[in-house]
Amino acid sequence: MTGPKIFRNFFSTGRTGPRRLRAVAPEPDYTSTVAEPARRTAALREEPPVADPEAIRRAYRRERAKRRARSEHRREAKHAGVRFWVVLWVLLFASVILVLTIWAQIQQLFGL
């Protein structure tokens, strides 16, 4: 039988004929349960973490390198904007010179 989930398995036909089954409760579409944080054992809380001095130095070096890379990236991005405008103005200037030169040649050739 088709229909709502509650009546899905209410009637069923088997080899011996129709038989009555129990009604199936509707499945919830949303569960309000939330994940819980992992449990910590008492041994982990009592022992302080073992600190490797070399690991600490490597972490400081890595953070300094990341900071340096960020500042270099900002500086390069700033310079890229300046380079863009300089190249644009140079190309514009060269285009104007080329157009004026061509116009002068056309005037000289055709006597305009």
C-alpha positions as CSV (number, residue, x, y, z in Angstrom):
1,M,0.0,0.0,0.0
2,T,1.2,3.5,-0.7
3,G,0.6,6.5,1.4
4,P,2.0,8.1,4.6
5,K,4.9,6.4,6.3
6,I,2.7,5.4,9.3
7,F,0.6,3.0,7.1
8,R,3.5,1.7,5.0
9,N,3.8,-1.7,6.7
10,F,0.3,-2.0,8.2
11,F,-0.9,-4.6,5.8
12,S,1.3,-7.0,3.9
13,T,0.6,-10.0,1.7
14,G,2.7,-13.1,2.3
15,R,2.6,-16.7,1.1
16,T,-0.2,-17.6,3.4
17,G,-2.4,-14.6,2.4
18,P,-2.9,-11.2,3.9
19,R,-1.5,-10.7,7.4
20,R,-1.7,-7.8,9.8
21,L,1.6,-6.1,10.8
22,R,2.2,-3.4,13.3
23,A,2.1,0.2,12.4
24,V,5.4,1.9,11.8
25,A,6.0,5.2,13.6
26,P,6.8,8.1,11.4
27,E,10.6,8.9,11.2
28,P,11.5,12.3,12.5
29,D,12.8,14.7,9.9
30,Y,15.0,16.6,12.5
31,T,16.8,15.4,15.5
32,S,17.7,17.9,18.2
33,T,20.6,16.0,19.5
34,V,24.0,17.8,19.4
35,A,27.4,16.3,19.3
36,E,29.2,16.2,22.7
37,P,32.8,17.0,23.2
38,A,35.2,14.0,23.5
39,R,35.8,12.7,27.0
40,R,39.2,13.3,28.4
41,T,40.8,10.8,30.6
42,A,42.1,11.8,34.0
43,A,45.7,10.9,33.1
44,L,45.7,13.4,30.3
45,R,44.6,16.2,32.5
46,E,47.1,15.5,35.3
47,E,50.3,15.3,33.1
48,P,51.5,18.6,31.7
49,P,52.2,18.5,28.0
50,V,55.8,17.7,27.1
51,A,57.3,20.8,25.4
52,D,60.1,20.2,22.9
53,P,62.3,23.4,22.8
54,E,63.2,22.7,19.2
55,A,59.5,22.4,18.2
56,I,58.8,25.8,19.9
57,R,61.7,27.4,18.0
58,R,60.5,25.9,14.7
59,A,57.0,27.3,15.5
60,Y,58.3,30.7,16.1
61,R,60.4,30.6,12.9
62,R,57.4,29.5,11.0
63,E,55.2,32.3,12.3
64,R,57.9,34.9,11.6
65,A,58.2,33.5,8.0
66,K,54.4,33.7,7.6
67,R,54.4,37.3,8.9
68,R,57.3,38.2,6.6
69,A,55.5,36.6,3.6
70,R,52.3,38.5,4.4
71,S,54.2,41.8,4.5
72,E,56.1,41.0,1.3
73,H,52.8,40.1,-0.4
74,R,51.2,43.4,0.6
75,R,54.3,45.3,-0.6
76,E,54.3,43.4,-4.0
77,A,50.6,44.0,-4.5
78,K,51.2,47.7,-3.9
79,H,54.0,47.8,-6.4
80,A,52.0,45.8,-8.9
81,G,49.4,48.6,-8.9
82,V,52.1,51.2,-9.5
83,R,53.7,49.1,-12.3
84,F,50.3,48.7,-13.9
85,W,49.7,52.5,-14.1
86,V,53.3,53.2,-15.2
87,V,53.0,50.7,-18.1
88,L,49.6,52.0,-19.0
89,W,50.9,55.6,-19.2
90,V,54.0,54.6,-21.2
91,L,51.8,52.7,-23.7
92,L,49.4,55.6,-24.0
93,F,52.3,58.0,-24.6
94,A,53.8,55.7,-27.2
95,S,50.5,55.4,-28.9
96,V,50.1,59.2,-29.1
97,I,53.6,59.5,-30.5
98,L,52.9,56.8,-33.1
99,V,49.6,58.4,-34.1
100,L,51.2,61.9,-34.5
101,T,54.1,60.4,-36.5
102,I,51.7,58.6,-38.8
103,W,49.6,61.7,-39.2
104,A,52.7,63.8,-40.1
105,Q,53.7,61.2,-42.7
106,I,50.2,61.2,-44.2
107,Q,50.3,65.0,-44.4
108,Q,53.7,65.0,-46.1
109,L,52.8,62.2,-48.5
110,F,49.4,63.6,-49.7
111,G,50.1,67.3,-49.1
112,L,47.3,68.0,-46.7
